[in-house]
């Protein structure tokens, strides 16, 4: 498979490409150079992997441009900030299927799915994500800079109501773990770090038991949609996010 990567941060694309030694990967550092290359080709690449910030989406629509020229190349934006599905890989599949023109006979194969999953894993990893534009989770606006007293009070009330609701619907152990995550909202915690926090509170916890509690807490938060929280994991690191 031939994959074209294009980004204002070519170092990121070099990291991506090293994960696909079985494929032919080419890296472009500007949108102009990428388009120039595509215009000269008689055989199109199998996949475009682009930086969302590579060009202005209000001025240029790459999908319309391909339709005009009766050309189609499966395309994903690796740092797309407007996901319409919960998983990045599923979002990419949906966009490709949605944008695919009628004249183009194309099916997303298992090989594509493997590539999507691998890129998703790298893009969302704690090691790489902080260095990829648009991948940093936004921070909640601090109450001290909100200039509306009414809104401050409303936020405080909503937050307190959520925590009271969770305390009433989670087991004591689950709520203790939730509080640990809540104190470190949007930050990944390793299993070792969490176990140390348990010990600091004179609580016994093994790694296997902790994984069970985390699993049950994740399931409970998914069930309790009003909670507005969810837990993501990466290589035995866990993080609580607020929707």
C-alpha positions as CSV (number, residue, x, y, z in Angstrom):
1,X,0.0,0.0,0.0
2,X,1.2,3.5,-0.8
3,X,0.5,6.1,1.9
4,X,1.1,9.9,1.6
5,X,1.5,11.8,4.8
6,X,1.4,15.6,4.8
7,X,1.8,17.9,7.8
8,X,3.3,21.2,9.0
9,X,4.9,19.0,11.6
10,X,6.8,16.4,9.4
11,X,8.5,14.9,12.4
12,X,5.2,13.5,13.5
13,X,4.6,11.9,10.1
14,X,8.1,10.4,10.3
15,X,7.1,8.7,13.5
16,X,3.9,7.5,11.9
17,X,5.6,6.1,8.9
18,X,8.2,4.1,10.9
19,X,5.3,2.0,12.1
20,X,4.4,0.9,8.6
21,X,7.7,-0.6,7.2
22,X,5.6,-3.0,5.0
23,X,4.1,0.0,3.1
24,X,5.5,2.7,0.9
25,X,5.3,5.9,2.8
26,X,6.0,9.4,1.5
27,X,6.0,12.6,3.6
28,X,5.2,16.1,2.3
29,X,5.8,19.2,4.3
30,X,3.3,21.5,2.5
31,X,-0.1,21.1,0.9
32,X,1.2,22.7,-2.3
33,X,3.9,20.1,-2.8
34,X,1.4,17.3,-2.0
35,X,-1.1,18.5,-4.6
36,X,1.7,19.1,-7.2
37,X,2.7,15.5,-6.8
38,X,-0.8,14.1,-7.1
39,X,-1.4,16.1,-10.3
40,X,1.6,14.4,-11.9
41,X,0.6,10.9,-11.0
42,X,-1.1,8.4,-13.2
43,X,-1.6,5.9,-10.3
44,X,-3.0,7.5,-7.1
45,X,-1.8,6.6,-3.6
46,X,-3.9,4.3,-1.5
47,X,-4.3,6.6,1.4
48,X,-3.8,10.3,2.3
49,X,-3.0,11.0,6.0
50,X,-3.2,14.8,6.5
51,X,-2.7,17.3,9.2
52,X,-6.0,19.2,9.7
53,X,-4.1,22.5,9.9
54,X,-2.4,21.9,6.5
55,X,-4.8,24.2,4.7
56,X,-7.8,26.5,5.4
57,X,-11.0,24.4,5.2
58,X,-13.2,27.5,4.6
59,X,-11.3,28.4,1.4
60,X,-10.5,25.0,0.0
61,X,-12.5,21.7,0.0
62,X,-10.3,18.8,-1.0
63,X,-13.3,16.5,-1.5
64,X,-15.0,18.9,-3.9
65,X,-11.7,19.3,-5.7
66,X,-11.3,15.6,-6.2
67,X,-14.9,15.3,-7.4
68,X,-14.3,18.0,-10.0
69,X,-11.3,16.1,-11.4
70,X,-13.1,12.7,-11.1
71,X,-10.3,11.5,-8.8
72,X,-10.7,9.9,-5.4
73,X,-8.1,9.0,-2.8
74,X,-9.2,7.7,0.7
75,X,-8.3,10.5,3.1
76,X,-8.1,11.0,6.8
77,X,-7.1,13.9,9.0
78,X,-5.1,12.4,11.8
79,X,-5.8,15.3,14.2
80,X,-9.4,16.0,13.1
81,X,-10.9,18.1,16.0
82,X,-14.5,17.5,14.9
83,X,-15.1,13.8,15.5
84,X,-18.7,12.6,14.9
85,X,-18.1,9.1,16.4
86,X,-16.5,8.2,19.7
87,X,-13.5,6.5,18.3
88,X,-11.1,8.2,15.9
89,X,-10.7,5.1,13.7
90,X,-14.5,4.7,13.3
91,X,-14.8,8.4,12.5
92,X,-12.2,8.0,9.7
93,X,-14.1,5.0,8.2
94,X,-17.4,6.9,8.3
95,X,-15.9,10.0,6.6
96,X,-14.3,7.9,3.9
97,X,-17.5,6.0,3.2
98,X,-19.5,9.3,3.3
99,X,-17.2,11.2,0.9
100,X,-16.7,8.3,-1.5
101,X,-18.2,9.3,-4.9
102,X,-20.5,6.9,-6.7
103,X,-18.0,6.4,-9.5
104,X,-15.4,5.0,-7.2
105,X,-15.5,1.3,-6.4
106,X,-13.8,1.1,-3.0
107,X,-14.1,-1.0,0.1
108,X,-12.3,-0.4,3.4
109,X,-10.3,-3.6,3.9
110,X,-8.8,-5.1,7.0
111,X,-5.5,-3.6,6.0
112,X,-7.0,-0.1,6.1
113,X,-8.5,-0.8,9.5
114,X,-5.2,-1.9,10.9
115,X,-3.6,1.3,9.7
116,X,-6.4,3.4,11.2
117,X,-6.1,1.6,14.5
118,X,-2.3,2.1,14.6
119,X,-2.5,5.8,13.8
120,X,-5.3,6.3,16.3
121,X,-3.1,4.6,19.0
122,X,-0.1,6.8,18.2
123,X,-2.1,10.1,17.9
124,X,-3.9,9.5,21.2
125,X,-0.9,8.2,23.1
126,X,0.2,10.2,26.2
127,X,3.7,10.2,24.8
128,X,2.8,11.8,21.4
129,X,-0.5,13.5,21.8
130,X,0.9,16.7,23.6
131,X,3.0,17.4,20.6
132,X,0.2,17.1,18.0
133,X,-1.7,20.3,17.2
134,X,-5.5,20.1,18.1
135,X,-5.0,16.9,20.2
136,X,-4.7,18.6,23.6
137,X,-7.9,18.4,25.5
138,X,-9.3,21.8,26.3
139,X,-9.1,23.0,29.9
140,X,-12.2,24.0,31.8
141,X,-12.5,27.7,32.2
142,X,-11.4,28.5,35.8
143,X,-14.1,29.9,38.0
144,X,-11.9,32.9,39.0
145,X,-12.0,34.4,35.5
146,X,-15.7,33.9,34.9
147,X,-17.2,37.4,35.4
148,X,-20.8,36.3,35.8
149,X,-21.8,35.7,39.4
150,X,-24.9,33.8,38.2
151,X,-22.9,31.5,35.9
152,X,-20.3,30.9,38.7
153,X,-23.1,29.8,41.0
154,X,-24.7,27.6,38.4
155,X,-21.4,25.9,37.6
156,X,-20.8,25.2,41.3
157,X,-24.3,23.9,41.8
158,X,-24.1,21.6,38.7
159,X,-20.7,20.2,39.8
160,X,-21.9,19.6,43.3
161,X,-25.1,17.9,42.1
162,X,-23.0,15.6,39.8
163,X,-20.7,14.5,42.6
164,X,-23.7,13.9,45.0
165,X,-25.4,11.9,42.3
166,X,-22.3,9.8,41.7
167,X,-21.7,9.3,45.4
168,X,-25.2,7.9,45.7
169,X,-24.9,5.6,42.7
170,X,-21.3,4.2,43.1
171,X,-20.0,1.8,45.6
172,X,-17.7,3.3,48.3
173,X,-14.6,1.8,46.6
174,X,-15.7,3.1,43.2
175,X,-16.4,6.6,44.5
176,X,-12.9,6.7,46.2
177,X,-11.3,5.7,42.9
178,X,-13.5,8.3,41.0
179,X,-12.3,11.0,43.4
180,X,-8.7,10.1,42.7
181,X,-9.3,10.5,39.0
182,X,-11.4,13.6,39.5
183,X,-8.5,15.3,41.4
184,X,-6.4,14.6,38.3
185,X,-9.0,15.3,35.6
186,X,-7.6,15.2,32.0
187,X,-4.3,13.7,33.3
188,X,-3.2,10.0,32.9
189,X,-2.4,8.1,36.0
190,X,-0.4,4.9,36.0
191,X,-1.6,1.8,38.0
192,X,1.4,2.3,40.3
193,X,0.5,5.9,41.0
194,X,-3.1,4.9,41.8
195,X,-2.0,2.1,44.1
196,X,0.3,4.5,46.0
197,X,-2.6,6.8,46.5
198,X,-4.6,3.9,48.0
199,X,-1.8,3.1,50.4
200,X,-1.5,6.8,51.4
201,X,-5.2,6.5,52.5
202,X,-4.4,3.2,54.4
203,X,-6.2,1.1,51.8
204,X,-4.9,-2.2,50.4
205,X,-5.0,-2.6,46.7
206,X,-3.3,-5.0,44.2
207,X,-2.8,-4.3,40.5
208,X,-5.3,-7.0,39.5
209,X,-8.0,-5.8,42.0
210,X,-7.5,-2.2,40.8
211,X,-8.0,-3.2,37.2
212,X,-11.3,-4.9,38.2
213,X,-12.4,-1.7,40.1
214,X,-11.5,0.5,37.1
215,X,-13.4,-1.8,34.7
216,X,-16.5,-1.6,36.9
217,X,-16.2,2.1,37.4
218,X,-15.9,2.7,33.6
219,X,-19.0,0.5,33.0
220,X,-20.9,2.4,35.7
221,X,-20.0,5.8,34.3
222,X,-21.2,4.6,30.8
223,X,-24.5,3.4,32.3
224,X,-25.0,6.6,34.3
225,X,-25.1,9.0,31.3
226,X,-26.0,11.9,33.5
227,X,-22.5,11.6,35.1
228,X,-20.9,13.3,32.1
229,X,-17.5,11.5,32.7
230,X,-15.6,8.7,31.0
231,X,-12.3,6.9,31.4
232,X,-9.7,6.4,28.7
233,X,-6.7,4.0,28.9
234,X,-3.4,3.6,27.3
235,X,-0.8,1.0,28.3
236,X,-1.9,0.7,31.9
237,X,-2.4,4.4,32.2
238,X,-5.9,5.7,32.9
239,X,-7.5,9.2,32.7
240,X,-10.8,10.6,33.6
241,X,-12.4,13.1,31.1
242,X,-15.5,15.2,31.3
243,X,-17.8,15.3,28.3
